[in-house]
């Protein structure tokens, strides 16, 4: 499967995920652990790669990230 870049990044939500995570005072390790409890297999280094834009984010990951970070999916996508 080919994953395309958008403006040099593999996602458009990484900056917002980082912002919301810091605002909620959650470490990358804690966020990964919360996602794992939700059934999403992910490690701390994957959270780091998401935040810097070098990892693709699937729709189900985006939904769980928005729930855990208490923000909307639209906000994570920069729509709101």
C-alpha positions in Angstrom: 0.0 0.0 0.0 1.4 3.4 -0.9 1.0 6.1 1.7 1.2 9.6 0.2 2.6 12.7 1.8 0.7 15.9 2.2 3.0 18.9 2.4 5.8 16.6 3.3 4.0 14.9 6.2 2.1 11.7 6.5 -0.7 13.2 8.6 -2.2 16.7 9.3 -3.2 16.0 12.9 0.2 15.5 14.6 0.7 19.1 15.7 -2.8 19.2 17.2 -2.3 15.9 18.9 0.9 17.2 20.5 -0.9 20.4 21.5 -3.8 18.6 23.1 -1.5 16.1 24.8 0.6 18.8 26.4 -2.5 20.8 27.4 -3.8 17.7 29.2 -0.4 17.0 30.7 -0.2 13.5 29.3 3.2 12.0 28.3 3.7 10.2 25.1 4.0 6.9 27.1 0.7 7.6 29.0 -1.1 8.4 25.7 0.2 5.1 24.2 -0.9 3.2 27.3 -4.4 4.7 27.1 -4.7 3.8 23.4 -3.5 0.3 24.3 -6.3 0.0 26.9 -8.7 1.0 24.2 -7.5 -1.9 22.0 -5.1 0.0 19.8 -1.6 -1.5 19.6 0.8 1.4 19.6 4.1 2.3 21.3 5.5 5.6 22.6 7.8 6.0 19.6 4.7 5.8 17.3 3.1 8.7 19.2 6.4 10.6 18.7 6.3 9.9 14.9 2.6 10.9 14.7 3.4 14.2 16.4 6.3 15.0 14.0 4.3 13.8 11.0 6.3 10.8 9.9 3.6 8.2 10.7 0.2 7.8 9.1 -2.9 7.9 11.4 -5.8 5.6 10.7 -9.4 6.7 11.2 -9.9 4.4 14.2 -6.7 5.8 15.9 -7.9 9.4 15.2 -11.3 8.6 16.8 -9.7 7.2 19.9 -7.1 10.0 20.1 -9.9 12.6 20.0 -11.8 10.8 22.8 -8.7 10.4 25.0 -7.6 14.0 24.5 -11.1 15.3 24.9 -11.1 17.2 21.6 -13.1 16.7 18.4 -11.9 14.9 15.4 -12.5 18.0 13.4 -10.3 20.0 15.7 -7.5 17.4 15.3 -7.9 17.8 11.5 -7.7 21.6 11.7 -11.3 22.0 10.6 -12.5 23.8 13.8 
